[in-house]
Amino acid sequence: MDHVLLALLASGSVLLSLVAAGHSLINKSDSRSALVWTGLNLALPLVGPFLYWCMGINRISRRARSWRVSGRRLSGTRIYPIENHRWESAQLPVEAAHLQDLRTLADRVVKTRLQGGNRIVPLEDGEAVYPAMLAAIARAEISINLSSYIFDADGIGAEFVLQLQDAAARGVAVRVIIDAMGEKYSRVSPCQLLDVTAVQIVRYLPLSDGAHINLRSHRKLLIIDGREAFTGGMNIRSRHMTSTASPESAIHDMHFSVTGPVVNDLQRAFLKDWHFVTGEILDTSHFFPVIEPQGNVVVRCISDGPDSEYRKLEMIIMGALSCAGRSVLIMTPYFIPDRPMVAALITTALRGVDVRIVLPARNNLPFVHWANRAMQEELLANGVRIFYQPPPFVHTKLLLVDDVWCLIGSANWDARSLRLNFELDLSVYDAPFAARVRQHFDRAFLHTHEVTLEEIEGRELPEKLRDGFFRLFSPYL
């Protein structure tokens, strides 16, 4: 009898290993990943398939796409009348003509159109951003739609709570989405303060529905009456008030005031998230007023997430690198690119393009800093330049190509932003706007430290081992 049980156990282990190995062969597009998991499944019966089940199967994109198939996440313009979006796809400015291939790529992977007639104003730190947002809330007449990853109702956040309450009291329809994971960063939750008011506030993917570390909504949006918006990388918390926050906790950041036809696309992104959280479809015409041109900026809204057919932001970034002719300037707090992105950066630099990456010298997530250090040697050795900004921590996210095209918004240069969470960025073609972004970079360069190849090669052995160890986890950081 014992021999029969052992034989059944051995047969089951072999069968399980074969099934797991076959699954990895079919589903792993990266041949190196397929080789590792296939070998592990075959070499370690039971243990290999267990590790593959826990770490090797990509449940994130599958779960997110199942939401779209089921209708929980809406796609395209299926719930919003197309006649509300009357503006024809815009032409590129003359100075951006050499980026036509980038525009063609975006036309094919992004459903929103390139729209002209917009105005975008960069705002730095909470001292400029929050008064502008609060003033917009105060003048709202019809609707306020706010989405934030972190909304700390303490300090400056308390001002937002009061203004939202006042707006709801005067008859404005106020809707707020707070990411349930991001809420954990708040000392005072706005959900508690607004729960008994006329403000409709909901949590994005509540943790009670499952411990979803990924699939978070990292978007930051404020839309007033469907006519003006604010978006970028800034959360609502007092740490962004750099003049009053302590040097240890202060955060430098940039946000953007947006007016013009592209606000319709920002509104659509919010309402799709609202439907995902509440099941409510909001498609009345007042959400999408006809907006006259407000400026000359040509811009496209890019709403991306793991439910997308394409990795839109990743493709747009790769396309921008391939089209760059003179310069690529990158500013991001979290920089852990995958192998294709590293290769694209190196190829761009080797073509003679000036590629510069600006990172915080002191990261609020040390393990991200260590993982990044492990890949700097290859970049520096091939002409990519890396600079560190001194504290306070810089949370700004910018990509500037040839002083004419910018990518601005909520996404970082890591797997969490480009593959695991839901993000929103704007693709902007406009030389005057790009000039203002370039000025921001130039001011930053006055105070940065340029990292040298000798500095990275000269790290002590324990540092190299630590950095290399954390680099192993870069797909999940």
C-alpha positions in Angstrom: 0.0 0.0 0.0 2.8 2.4 0.8 4.4 1.7 -2.5 1.1 2.6 -4.3 0.8 5.9 -2.4 4.5 6.8 -3.2 3.9 5.9 -6.8 0.8 8.1 -6.9 2.6 11.0 -5.2 5.5 10.7 -7.6 3.2 10.6 -10.6 1.2 13.5 -9.3 4.4 15.5 -8.8 5.7 14.7 -12.3 2.4 15.6 -13.8 2.2 18.9 -11.9 5.8 19.8 -13.0 4.9 19.0 -16.6 1.7 21.1 -16.5 3.5 24.1 -14.8 6.4 23.8 -17.3 4.0 23.7 -20.2 2.2 26.7 -18.9 5.4 28.7 -18.6 6.4 27.7 -22.2 3.1 28.9 -23.6 2.6 32.0 -21.6 6.0 33.5 -21.0 6.9 35.8 -23.9 10.4 36.5 -22.6 12.5 33.4 -23.5 14.8 33.9 -20.5 11.9 33.9 -18.1 10.4 30.9 -19.9 13.7 29.0 -19.6 14.1 29.8 -15.9 10.6 28.8 -14.9 10.5 25.7 -17.1 13.8 24.5 -15.7 12.7 25.3 -12.1 9.4 23.4 -12.6 11.1 20.3 -13.9 14.1 20.3 -11.6 12.2 20.9 -8.3 9.0 18.8 -8.2 6.3 20.4 -6.0 8.6 23.3 -5.0 9.0 24.6 -8.5 5.3 24.6 -9.4 4.5 26.1 -6.0 6.9 29.0 -6.6 5.6 29.4 -10.2 2.0 29.5 -8.9 2.9 32.2 -6.3 5.3 34.4 -8.3 5.4 33.3 -12.0 1.8 33.7 -13.1 0.8 37.2 -14.1 -2.6 37.5 -12.5 -2.6 41.3 -12.6 -3.2 41.9 -16.3 -5.5 38.9 -16.4 -7.7 40.2 -13.6 -7.7 43.7 -15.0 -8.7 42.6 -18.4 -11.4 40.4 -17.0 -12.9 43.6 -15.5 -13.0 45.1 -19.0 -14.5 42.0 -20.6 -17.2 41.9 -17.9 -18.0 45.5 -18.4 -16.9 46.6 -14.9 -14.2 48.7 -16.5 -15.5 50.6 -19.6 -13.5 51.0 -22.7 -13.7 53.4 -25.7 -16.5 55.9 -25.9 -19.3 53.4 -25.5 -21.2 55.3 -22.8 -20.5 58.9 -24.0 -22.0 60.4 -27.1 -19.3 60.8 -29.8 -20.9 64.1 -30.8 -19.7 65.6 -27.5 -16.2 65.3 -28.9 -16.4 67.4 -32.0 -12.9 68.5 -32.4 -10.9 67.0 -35.3 -7.6 65.4 -34.6 -5.0 68.2 -34.6 -1.9 68.6 -36.7 1.5 68.7 -35.2 3.3 72.1 -34.8 5.9 72.8 -37.5 8.7 72.5 -35.0 7.5 69.0 -34.0 7.3 67.7 -37.6 10.2 65.3 -37.0 8.0 63.6 -34.4 5.4 62.5 -36.9 6.2 58.8 -36.3 5.6 59.3 -32.5 2.2 60.8 -33.4 1.4 57.9 -35.7 2.3 55.4 -32.9 0.0 57.2 -30.5 -2.8 57.3 -33.0 -2.7 53.5 -33.2 -2.3 52.6 -29.5 -4.3 55.4 -27.8 -8.1 55.8 -28.4 -8.2 59.5 -27.6 -7.5 62.0 -30.3 -4.7 64.6 -30.5 -6.5 67.9 -29.7 -5.5 71.5 -30.4 -6.7 74.7 -28.7 -5.6 73.9 -25.2 -3.8 75.8 -22.5 -1.5 74.1 -19.9 0.1 76.0 -17.1 2.8 74.3 -14.9 2.5 74.9 -11.2 5.3 74.1 -8.7 4.8 72.8 -5.2 1.7 73.1 -3.0 2.2 76.9 -2.5 1.1 77.4 -6.2 -1.0 74.3 -6.8 -3.4 74.1 -3.9 -4.6 77.8 -3.9 -5.4 77.4 -7.6 -7.3 74.2 -7.0 -9.2 75.6 -4.0 -10.2 78.7 -6.0 -11.5 76.5 -8.8 -13.5 74.4 -6.4 -14.9 77.7 -4.9 -16.2 78.9 -8.3 -17.7 75.5 -9.4 -21.4 75.7 -10.4 -22.3 72.3 -11.6 -19.9 69.5 -10.8 -16.6 68.7 -9.1 -14.9 65.4 -9.9 -11.7 64.7 -7.8 -9.5 61.7 -7.9 -6.3 61.3 -5.9 -4.0 58.5 -4.8 -3.3 60.2 -1.4 -5.7 62.7 0.1 -4.6 63.5 3.6 -7.4 65.5 5.3 -5.0 67.0 7.8 -3.4 70.4 7.3 -4.0 71.7 3.7 -6.3 68.7 3.1 -8.7 70.1 5.7 -9.1 73.1 3.5 -10.1 70.9 0.6 -12.6 69.1 2.8 -14.2 72.4 3.8 -14.3 73.7 0.2 -15.8 70.4 -1.0 -18.5 70.5 1.7 -19.3 74.1 0.9 -19.6 73.3 -2.8 -21.9 70.4 -2.1 -24.0 72.6 0.2 -24.6 75.2 -2.5 -25.9 72.4 -4.9 -22.7 71.4 -6.8 -22.5 67.6 -7.5 -19.2 66.6 -5.8 -17.7 63.2 -6.4 -14.4 62.1 -4.9 -12.4 58.9 -5.5 -9.6 58.0 -3.1 -7.4 55.0 -3.7 -7.9 52.6 -0.8 -4.2 51.8 -0.6 -3.2 55.4 -0.9 -5.6 56.2 1.9 -3.3 54.4 4.3 -0.7 57.2 3.9 -3.2 59.7 5.3 -3.1 60.7 9.0 -6.7 61.8 8.7 -8.9 60.1 6.1 -11.3 62.4 4.1 -13.7 59.4 4.0 -14.3 59.8 7.7 -14.9 63.6 7.5 -17.1 63.6 4.3 -19.1 60.4 5.0 -22.1 62.2 6.5 -22.0 65.2 4.0 -23.5 65.7 0.6 -20.1 64.9 -0.9 -20.1 61.5 -2.6 -16.8 59.9 -1.7 -15.7 56.4 -2.5 -12.7 54.2 -2.2 -11.0 52.8 -5.3 -10.7 49.0 -4.9 -11.3 48.7 -1.2 -8.9 46.4 0.6 -11.9 44.5 2.1 -12.4 43.1 -1.5 -8.9 41.6 -1.4 -5.3 42.6 -0.5 -4.6 44.2 -3.9 -1.1 45.7 -3.7 -1.3 46.3 -7.5 -4.1 47.5 -9.7 -4.2 50.8 -7.8 -5.4 54.0 -9.2 -2.4 56.3 -9.1 -4.2 59.1 -11.1 -4.5 62.7 -9.9 -7.4 64.6 -11.4 -9.6 67.5 -10.5 -12.3 68.5 -13.1 -14.5 71.6 -12.5 -17.8 71.9 -14.4 -16.3 69.8 -17.2 -14.4 72.9 -18.4 -11.1 73.2 -16.4 -8.9 70.6 -14.9 -5.8 70.0 -12.8 -3.6 66.9 -13.3 0.0 65.8 -12.8 1.9 63.9 -10.1 0.8 65.8 -6.9 -1.3 64.2 -4.2 -3.2 66.3 -1.6 -1.1 66.5 1.6 0.8 69.1 3.6 4.2 67.6 2.8 3.9 69.3 -0.6 3.9 72.7 1.1 7.7 73.0 1.0 7.8 76.4 2.8 6.2 75.0 5.9 7.0 71.3 5.9 10.1 70.1 7.7 13.1 69.4 5.4 12.9 65.7 6.2 9.3 65.3 5.1 8.9 68.0 2.4 8.2 67.0 -1.2 8.9 69.0 -4.3 6.4 68.4 -7.1 4.8 69.8 -10.2 1.1 69.9 -11.2 -0.7 71.4 -14.2 -3.7 73.6 -14.8 -5.5 72.4 -18.0 -8.2 74.2 -20.1 -9.4 73.5 -23.6 -11.1 70.6 -25.4 -8.8 67.9 -23.9 -10.7 68.4 -20.6 -13.4 66.3 -22.1 -11.0 63.4 -22.2 -9.9 63.9 -18.6 -13.5 63.9 -17.6 -14.1 60.6 -19.4 -11.2 59.1 -17.6 -12.7 60.1 -14.2 -16.2 58.9 -15.1 -14.9 55.5 -16.2 -13.2 55.1 -12.8 -16.4 56.3 -11.1 -18.3 53.6 -13.0 -15.7 51.0 -12.0 -16.1 51.9 -8.3 -19.8 52.5 -8.1 -21.4 50.8 -11.1 -23.0 54.2 -12.0 -22.9 55.4 -15.6 -22.8 59.2 -15.8 -23.4 60.3 -19.4 -25.5 63.4 -19.2 -24.5 66.3 -21.5 -23.4 68.7 -18.8 -20.3 66.6 -18.1 -19.1 67.3 -21.6 -19.8 70.9 -22.6 -18.5 72.2 -25.9 -15.3 73.9 -25.1 -13.9 76.7 -27.2 -10.2 76.8 -27.9 -8.3 78.3 -24.9 -4.8 78.3 -26.3 -2.5 76.8 -28.9 -1.2 73.7 -27.1 -1.7 70.4 -28.9 -2.2 67.6 -26.5 -3.4 64.0 -26.1 -4.8 62.4 -22.9 -3.3 58.9 -22.3 -5.2 56.8 -19.7 -3.3 53.6 -19.2 -3.5 50.5 -17.0 -3.0 46.7 -16.9 -6.4 46.2 -18.6 -5.2 47.9 -21.7 -4.6 46.1 -25.0 -1.3 47.8 -25.3 1.2 49.1 -22.7 0.4 52.6 -24.0 2.8 54.7 -21.9 5.7 52.3 -22.3 5.2 52.3 -26.1 4.9 56.1 -26.2 8.1 56.5 -24.2 9.9 54.0 -26.4 8.6 55.8 -29.5 9.7 59.2 -28.2 13.2 57.8 -27.5 13.5 56.4 -31.0 12.3 59.8 -32.6 14.5 62.0 -30.4 17.0 64.0 -32.5 18.8 66.3 -30.0 17.9 65.8 -26.4 16.0 63.7 -23.9 15.6 65.0 -20.4 14.0 62.8 -17.8 12.9 63.7 -14.2 11.3 61.0 -12.1 11.4 59.9 -8.4 11.3 56.2 -9.2 13.5 55.0 -12.0 13.7 51.2 -12.5 13.4 50.6 -16.3 13.2 47.1 -17.6 15.8 45.7 -20.1 14.0 46.9 -23.3 13.8 50.4 -21.8 17.5 50.4 -20.8 18.4 49.3 -24.3 16.3 52.1 -25.8 18.0 54.7 -23.5 21.5 53.4 -24.4 20.7 53.3 -28.2 19.4 56.9 -28.0 22.5 58.1 -26.3 24.8 56.2 -28.7 23.0 57.9 -31.6 24.4 61.2 -30.3 21.3 62.4 -28.5 21.9 64.2 -25.1 20.2 61.8 -22.6 20.0 63.1 -19.1 18.2 61.6 -16.1 17.5 63.6 -13.0 16.8 61.6 -9.8 16.4 62.4 -6.1 19.6 62.0 -4.2 17.6 60.8 -1.2 14.7 58.6 -2.1 11.8 58.1 0.2 11.9 54.4 -0.8 15.6 53.4 -0.2 15.2 50.0 -1.9 14.1 51.7 -5.1 17.3 53.8 -4.9 19.4 50.7 -4.4 17.8 48.8 -7.3 18.4 51.8 -9.5 22.1 52.0 -8.5 22.6 48.5 -9.7 21.8 49.4 -13.3 23.5 52.8 -13.5 26.9 51.4 -14.5 25.6 50.1 -17.9 23.8 53.4 -18.6 26.8 55.6 -17.7 29.2 53.5 -19.7 27.2 54.1 -22.8 26.7 57.9 -22.6 23.6 58.3 -20.5 24.1 61.0 -17.9 22.6 60.7 -14.4 22.1 63.6 -12.0 21.0 63.6 -8.3 18.9 66.4 -6.9 19.5 67.3 -3.3 16.8 67.0 -0.6 14.0 67.7 -0.1 12.6 64.7 -2.0 11.7 65.5 -5.6 8.5 63.8 -6.7 8.3 65.5 -10.1 7.7 63.4 -13.3 8.7 64.9 -16.6 9.9 63.7 -20.0 11.1 66.4 -22.5 12.2 65.5 -26.0 14.0 68.0 -28.4 12.5 70.9 -26.4 9.2 70.5 -28.2 7.4 67.4 -26.8 6.6 66.6 -23.2 5.0 63.7 -21.3 3.5 64.9 -18.0 1.3 63.2 -15.5 1.2 60.6 -12.8 3.4 57.8 -14.2 6.9 56.9 -12.9 9.6 55.0 -14.8 9.0 51.7 -13.1 7.0 48.5 -13.6 4.4 49.6 -11.0 3.4 52.7 -13.1 4.0 51.2 -16.6 2.5 47.8 -16.0 0.8 47.3 -12.6 -1.3 50.4 -11.8 -3.7 52.8 -13.5 -2.1 56.1 -14.6 -2.9 59.2 -16.5 -0.5 61.3 -18.6 -0.7 64.1 -21.2 1.4 64.0 -24.4 2.1 67.6 -25.2 3.4 69.1 -28.5 4.2 72.8 -27.9 7.5 74.6 -28.0 6.5 77.5 -25.6 5.2 75.0 -23.0 8.3 72.8 -23.5 10.5 75.9 -23.0 8.9 76.3 -19.5 9.6 72.7 -18.7 13.2 73.1 -20.0 13.6 76.1 -17.6 12.6 73.8 -14.8 15.3 71.3 -15.8 17.9 74.0 -16.2 17.2 75.4 -12.7 17.5 71.9 -11.3 20.8 71.3 -13.0 22.3 74.3 -11.1 22.0 72.3 -7.9 22.5 68.7 -9.0 25.4 66.3 -8.6 26.4 64.4 -11.7 27.0 60.7 -11.1 30.2 59.4 -12.6 31.1 55.9 -13.8 34.0 55.9 -11.4 31.7 56.6 -8.5 29.4 53.7 -9.4 32.3 51.3 -10.1 34.0 52.3 -6.8 31.1 51.2 -4.6 32.1 48.8 -1.8 31.4 45.1 -2.3 28.6 45.1 0.3 26.9 48.0 -1.5 27.1 46.2 -4.8 25.6 43.1 -3.3 22.8 45.0 -1.7 22.0 46.9 -4.9 22.2 43.8 -7.0 19.9 42.0 -4.6 17.2 44.6 -4.7 17.5 44.8 -8.5 16.1 41.3 -8.6 12.8 42.6 -7.4 12.6 45.5 -9.9 9.5 44.0 -11.7 7.6 44.4 -8.4 9.0 47.6 -6.9 
